[in-house]
Amino acid sequence: MDLLDHYSLSWLLGLVVALAATGVVAGLLAGLLGVGGGIVIVPVLYHLFTVLGIDESVKMHVAVGTSLATIIPTSLLSARAHSAKGNLDKDLLKSLAPSLIVGVILGAMISGFVPGIVLSLIFGVIGLLVAANMAFRSQPASLAPNLPAVAGRQGIGTTVGALSTLMGIGGGTLSVPIFSAFNMPMHRAVGTAAAIGVIISVPGAVGFLINGMGVPNRPPLTIGYVNLIGFALIVPMTMWMAPIGARIAHHINARLLKQAFALFLSITALRMLYSVLA
């Protein structure tokens, strides 16, 4: 147990409780809002690691890598459920898969060379854009009646794959608004995005695992940039709370809830940007 010798029992217990709470919050909001857990897990882990005194040079990388790992089982289950209901566009998924993988590889390669403040900056800027879209748009603006041809789709796939990997999210936060803007029905957009989460999270998590090998000052029980305690606690909590959140969503004002989450995300993004730019 030499790995844990530098940490007190109370510190480790605090880490366990906080990570379990992260899974509860991520699952609840995922069910309430229909958003991917990564958009919640990354900022919560980032601030948790700040409170726990995790080194500045690795905390954002570990937050992103751990988030990508947790997305693997949840996106698999989600994609399977959507496919069973006929809400997964398999032809579109096949056409996007190569460019998504290229984007993930690019994102993973970039993450291995950039400091944590760059990842924080990327998350902060895109997080603000997502928050603004959630708060002020009830329906996304229509760009065209159909998705673009092959070249345009490859551009979409590469961009979504790279940015999602750098942010530690499954891709739904970016791909659902894009699909909707090209007049894809919402249920089909969400179902296809869930499968995109599988394509992004598996190689993305592997990339962060490899990039973090041998890096000093990581939290205990972390392989590469994937924290095993976080993975083991967040996944079951998220899967437990997501159905509860979905049931609660039927009894509250969805518009007000989205605005509240947009406020949470914007504050979190601004805090990240402030930590980078201050």
C-alpha positions as CSV (number, residue, x, y, z in Angstrom):
1,M,0.0,0.0,0.0
2,D,3.0,2.3,-0.5
3,L,0.9,4.2,-3.1
4,L,-1.4,5.5,-0.4
5,D,1.2,6.2,2.3
6,H,1.3,9.9,1.5
7,Y,-2.5,10.4,2.1
8,S,-4.3,10.4,5.5
9,L,-7.3,8.2,6.0
10,S,-9.6,11.2,6.3
11,W,-8.3,12.5,3.0
12,L,-9.0,9.2,1.3
13,L,-12.5,9.0,2.8
14,G,-13.2,12.5,1.6
15,L,-12.1,11.5,-1.9
16,V,-14.4,8.5,-1.9
17,V,-17.4,10.4,-0.6
18,A,-16.8,13.3,-3.1
19,L,-16.4,11.0,-6.1
20,A,-19.6,9.1,-5.2
21,A,-21.4,12.5,-4.9
22,T,-20.0,13.4,-8.3
23,G,-21.7,10.3,-9.8
24,V,-24.9,11.1,-8.0
25,V,-25.0,14.7,-9.4
26,A,-23.9,13.6,-12.9
27,G,-26.5,10.9,-13.1
28,L,-29.3,13.1,-11.7
29,L,-28.6,15.9,-14.2
30,A,-28.1,13.5,-17.1
31,G,-31.6,12.1,-16.4
32,L,-33.2,15.5,-15.8
33,L,-31.7,17.3,-18.8
34,G,-30.8,14.5,-21.2
35,V,-27.2,15.7,-21.3
36,G,-24.1,13.5,-21.2
37,G,-22.5,12.9,-17.9
38,G,-19.1,14.2,-19.1
39,I,-20.3,17.8,-19.2
40,V,-21.1,17.5,-15.5
41,I,-18.3,15.1,-14.4
42,V,-15.4,17.1,-15.8
43,P,-16.1,20.5,-14.0
44,V,-17.1,18.7,-10.8
45,L,-14.0,16.6,-10.7
46,Y,-11.9,19.7,-11.6
47,H,-13.2,21.6,-8.6
48,L,-13.1,18.5,-6.4
49,F,-9.4,18.0,-7.2
50,T,-8.8,21.7,-6.5
51,V,-10.3,21.4,-3.0
52,L,-8.3,18.2,-2.4
53,G,-5.1,19.8,-3.4
54,I,-4.3,17.7,-6.5
55,D,-1.4,19.2,-8.4
56,E,-2.3,21.9,-10.9
57,S,-0.3,20.2,-13.7
58,V,-2.4,17.0,-13.7
59,K,-5.9,17.8,-12.2
60,M,-7.6,18.7,-15.5
61,H,-6.0,15.8,-17.4
62,V,-7.2,13.4,-14.7
63,A,-10.7,14.9,-14.7
64,V,-10.9,14.5,-18.5
65,G,-9.4,11.0,-18.6
66,T,-11.6,9.7,-15.8
67,S,-14.7,11.3,-17.4
68,L,-14.0,9.6,-20.7
69,A,-13.6,6.2,-19.0
70,T,-16.9,6.6,-17.2
71,I,-18.7,7.4,-20.4
72,I,-17.8,3.9,-21.9
73,P,-20.3,1.8,-20.0
74,T,-23.0,4.4,-19.8
75,S,-22.9,5.2,-23.6
76,L,-22.9,1.5,-24.4
77,L,-26.1,0.9,-22.4
78,S,-27.6,4.1,-23.7
79,A,-26.8,3.3,-27.4
80,R,-28.2,-0.2,-27.0
81,A,-31.5,1.1,-25.5
82,H,-31.9,3.7,-28.3
83,S,-31.1,1.2,-31.0
84,A,-33.8,-1.2,-29.6
85,K,-36.3,1.7,-30.1
86,G,-35.2,2.4,-33.6
87,N,-33.6,5.8,-32.7
88,L,-30.1,5.1,-34.0
89,D,-29.1,6.1,-37.5
90,K,-26.7,3.3,-38.3
91,D,-25.8,4.6,-41.8
92,L,-24.9,8.0,-40.5
93,L,-22.9,6.4,-37.7
94,K,-20.9,4.3,-40.2
95,S,-20.2,7.4,-42.3
96,L,-19.0,9.4,-39.3
97,A,-17.0,6.7,-37.5
98,P,-13.7,7.1,-39.4
99,S,-13.6,10.9,-39.0
100,L,-14.7,10.6,-35.4
101,I,-11.8,8.3,-34.7
102,V,-9.4,10.6,-36.5
103,G,-10.7,13.5,-34.4
104,V,-10.2,11.4,-31.2
105,I,-6.7,10.5,-32.1
106,L,-5.9,14.2,-32.8
107,G,-7.5,15.2,-29.5
108,A,-5.6,12.6,-27.6
109,M,-2.3,13.5,-29.2
110,I,-2.9,17.2,-28.5
111,S,-3.7,16.5,-24.9
112,G,-0.4,14.8,-24.4
113,F,1.5,18.0,-25.2
114,V,-0.6,20.8,-23.8
115,P,-0.7,21.9,-20.2
116,G,-3.9,21.6,-18.1
117,I,-4.6,25.2,-18.4
118,V,-5.2,24.8,-22.1
119,L,-7.7,22.0,-21.5
120,S,-9.4,24.3,-19.0
121,L,-9.5,27.1,-21.5
122,I,-11.1,24.8,-24.2
123,F,-13.7,23.5,-21.7
124,G,-14.4,27.0,-20.4
125,V,-15.0,28.5,-23.9
126,I,-17.1,25.7,-25.2
127,G,-18.9,25.3,-21.9
128,L,-20.0,28.9,-22.2
129,L,-21.3,28.4,-25.7
130,V,-23.2,25.3,-24.7
131,A,-24.7,27.2,-21.7
132,A,-25.8,30.0,-23.9
133,N,-27.4,27.6,-26.4
134,M,-29.3,25.9,-23.5
135,A,-30.4,29.1,-21.9
136,F,-31.5,31.1,-24.9
137,R,-32.6,28.7,-27.6
138,S,-35.7,26.6,-27.3
139,Q,-35.0,25.1,-30.8
140,P,-31.7,25.2,-32.7
141,A,-31.6,27.3,-35.9
142,S,-32.1,25.2,-39.0
143,L,-29.0,25.4,-41.3
144,A,-30.1,23.0,-44.1
145,P,-32.8,20.4,-44.7
146,N,-30.3,17.6,-44.6
147,L,-26.8,16.8,-43.3
148,P,-24.0,17.8,-45.7
149,A,-22.3,15.4,-48.2
150,V,-19.3,13.2,-47.4
151,A,-16.7,16.0,-47.0
152,G,-18.9,18.0,-44.7
153,R,-19.7,15.0,-42.6
154,Q,-16.0,14.2,-42.2
155,G,-15.4,17.8,-41.0
156,I,-18.2,17.4,-38.5
157,G,-16.9,14.1,-37.2
158,T,-13.3,15.2,-36.9
159,T,-14.3,18.4,-35.0
160,V,-16.7,16.7,-32.7
161,G,-14.2,13.9,-32.0
162,A,-11.3,16.2,-31.3
163,L,-13.2,18.7,-29.1
164,S,-15.1,16.0,-27.2
165,T,-11.9,14.2,-26.4
166,L,-10.2,17.4,-25.2
167,M,-13.2,18.2,-23.0
168,G,-13.8,14.7,-21.7
169,I,-17.4,14.4,-23.0
170,G,-19.1,11.8,-25.1
171,G,-20.0,14.0,-28.0
172,G,-23.7,14.4,-27.5
173,T,-23.3,17.9,-26.1
174,L,-21.9,18.9,-29.5
175,S,-23.5,16.5,-32.0
176,V,-27.1,16.7,-30.9
177,P,-27.4,20.5,-31.6
178,I,-25.5,19.9,-34.9
179,F,-27.8,17.1,-36.0
180,S,-30.9,19.1,-35.0
181,A,-29.7,22.0,-37.0
182,F,-29.8,19.8,-40.0
183,N,-33.4,18.8,-39.3
184,M,-32.8,15.4,-37.8
185,P,-35.6,14.4,-35.4
186,M,-34.5,14.9,-31.7
187,H,-34.9,11.3,-30.6
188,R,-32.9,10.0,-33.5
189,A,-30.2,12.7,-32.9
190,V,-30.0,11.7,-29.2
191,G,-29.8,8.0,-30.0
192,T,-27.1,8.5,-32.6
193,A,-25.2,10.7,-30.3
194,A,-25.2,8.0,-27.6
195,A,-23.5,5.6,-30.1
196,I,-21.0,8.4,-31.0
197,G,-20.2,8.5,-27.3
198,V,-18.9,4.9,-27.5
199,I,-16.7,5.7,-30.5
200,I,-15.2,8.7,-28.7
201,S,-14.9,7.4,-25.2
202,V,-13.0,4.1,-25.8
203,P,-10.0,5.4,-27.8
204,G,-10.2,8.7,-25.9
205,A,-9.8,7.0,-22.5
206,V,-7.1,4.8,-23.9
207,G,-5.2,7.9,-25.1
208,F,-5.4,9.6,-21.8
209,L,-4.4,6.4,-20.0
210,I,-1.3,6.2,-22.2
211,N,-0.4,9.9,-22.0
212,G,-0.4,9.9,-18.2
213,M,1.9,6.9,-17.7
214,G,4.7,7.8,-15.4
215,V,3.5,11.4,-14.8
216,P,4.2,12.5,-11.2
217,N,1.7,14.1,-8.7
218,R,-1.4,12.2,-9.8
219,P,-4.1,11.2,-7.3
220,P,-3.8,7.8,-5.7
221,L,-4.9,4.7,-7.7
222,T,-4.7,6.5,-11.0
223,I,-3.5,4.6,-14.1
224,G,-2.3,7.1,-16.7
225,Y,-4.8,9.9,-16.3
226,V,-7.7,7.6,-15.4
227,N,-8.5,7.5,-11.7
228,L,-9.7,4.0,-10.8
229,I,-11.5,5.2,-7.6
230,G,-13.4,7.8,-9.6
231,F,-14.4,5.2,-12.3
232,A,-15.5,2.6,-9.7
233,L,-17.7,5.1,-7.8
234,I,-19.0,7.4,-10.5
235,V,-20.3,4.8,-13.0
236,P,-22.7,2.9,-10.6
237,M,-23.9,6.1,-9.0
238,T,-24.6,7.7,-12.5
239,M,-26.4,4.6,-13.7
240,W,-28.5,4.5,-10.4
241,M,-29.4,8.2,-10.5
242,A,-30.1,8.8,-14.2
243,P,-33.5,6.9,-14.2
244,I,-34.5,8.8,-11.1
245,G,-33.6,12.1,-12.8
246,A,-35.7,11.1,-15.8
247,R,-38.7,10.4,-13.6
248,I,-38.3,13.7,-11.8
249,A,-38.1,15.6,-15.1
250,H,-41.7,14.7,-15.9
251,H,-42.9,16.7,-12.8
252,I,-40.9,19.9,-13.1
253,N,-40.6,22.8,-15.5
254,A,-38.1,21.6,-18.1
255,R,-37.3,25.1,-19.4
256,L,-36.5,26.4,-16.0
257,L,-34.4,23.4,-15.3
258,K,-32.3,23.9,-18.4
259,Q,-31.8,27.5,-17.5
260,A,-30.6,26.5,-14.0
261,F,-28.2,24.1,-15.5
262,A,-27.0,26.7,-18.0
263,L,-26.3,29.0,-15.1
264,F,-24.3,26.2,-13.3
265,L,-22.3,25.4,-16.4
266,S,-21.6,29.1,-17.2
267,I,-20.4,29.7,-13.6
268,T,-18.2,26.7,-13.8
269,A,-16.8,27.6,-17.2
270,L,-16.2,31.2,-16.0
271,R,-14.3,29.9,-13.0
272,M,-12.2,27.7,-15.2
273,L,-11.4,30.7,-17.5
274,Y,-10.6,32.9,-14.5
275,S,-8.2,30.3,-13.1
276,V,-6.4,30.3,-16.5
277,L,-6.4,34.0,-17.2
278,A,-6.1,35.5,-13.7
